[in-house]
Amino acid sequence: MILKTFHSYKDIPYTRYERDDHTKKSLLFFFHGFTSNKDEGIMGRGEALSELGYLVIAIDAYAHGARIDEAIIGGSASDKYRHLIDIIIHTARDAKDLFMNHLVTTFNITNDTYYAFGVSMGAATALYLGSIDTKLKTIISIVGSPSLYALYLYKQSLFGWENTPSFKEKLAYYQSIDPLIHYETLKDKHIFLGCGKFDEVVPPKFAKALSDTLNQEKTVFKLYEVGHSSTEEMLQDAYNFLVKY
């Protein structure tokens, strides 16, 4: 049986999935996509991942779900996407705090390492989290970007944002912490990068660049014949990767 319970820490809502077998488990964060939430965005993956033996924690991203902020993700698509990278950064730092200062003392989990599984915005969150926390060892990225800097520039080109001083300031900051630019922060981690060949929301070239740059056996980049979506094959490959590592 899979236990599913609802919790909160420092106003961060999260859902816990766990196989009811009274054993110590490794923790796995699940990060949902843009404008979704922890319960709608997981789409059955919480149960599937907990069946693999993880204690799964799905959190609402910053300004999403139960902590919705219409000032941040309201309005036009252009207005929403201006906040995308800040949401990714904020959510990743929330997860790191959650693991270190709450989850390891609340649940029967190992405290030396954990895992992350993210979709779209959630994949970027997982990859950025891996770049700021050595305890995150294995990352599953589904249709995501390892580059905050390049993704922000790509959204600028789509929406025609002007190069205002505030835009340039943000861009410089994203460049300074970018996981692809500072790829050494992801070295020696196990990373699965599943991408859509025809994805125009998050082009696969960003994930391919990380795979080529790291050039290590532990990093798997794979293209699928889809756009910005996951397939059963992609998910099964991701689960197999988790089982392997």
C-alpha positions, 0 to 999 in steps of 0.5 A: 500500500502507498501512503499519501499524506499532506504536510507543510513546513515554513508555508511550503506545502508538500505531499508525501508518498511512501510505500507502507513497509516501515523501512528507511528510504532514500528521499526523492523530490518531485518538481512540477511544471510551470503554472501547475501544482504538486498534486495535478502536475505529478500525474501518478508518478508519486505512486510509481516512484514510491513503488521503486522504494523512495519516499517521494516529496512533491512540493508546490513551487514558489508562487504556485499551488497552495502558495499561489501568487497571482502578481507573479504568475497572473497576466499574460504569458509574457508577464508570467515567464518574466518570473520563471527563473526566479521561481526555479531558484526560489523553489530549489532553495526551498527544497534544500532547506526542507531536506536539511532542516525538516525532512531528515528529522521528520521521516525515516530517510537517509540523510547523506543523499537524496534524488530529484525528478522534475518536469519542464520548470521542475526539471530546471529546478532539479538541475539547479538544486543539484548545482547548489547541493552536493547531497543531491546525487541523481537527477531526472530531467524531463523536457527541462533546461540545465541553463537558467541563463540561456532559457531566459534569453530564449524567452526574451527572443520569444516575447520580445522583451527589451534589454532594460537595465533590470533585464540585464541585471537579472541576466547577469545574475542568472549567468553567475549561477547558471548550472550549464556555465558552471557545469563543474557543479554537476560533475560526477552526478547521475543525470538523465536528460529526456527531451522532446525532439520537436520541443519549442517550449524548452529546446533540447539543445540546452540539455544536449549542451550539458551532456556534451560538456560533462561527457561522462558515462553517468549523464544520459541524454535521449531524444524522443519523437515528441514536443514539450511532453513526456511519453511512456517510453521516456518515463520508463527510461527515467525509472530504469535510470533511477533503478540503475543508480 
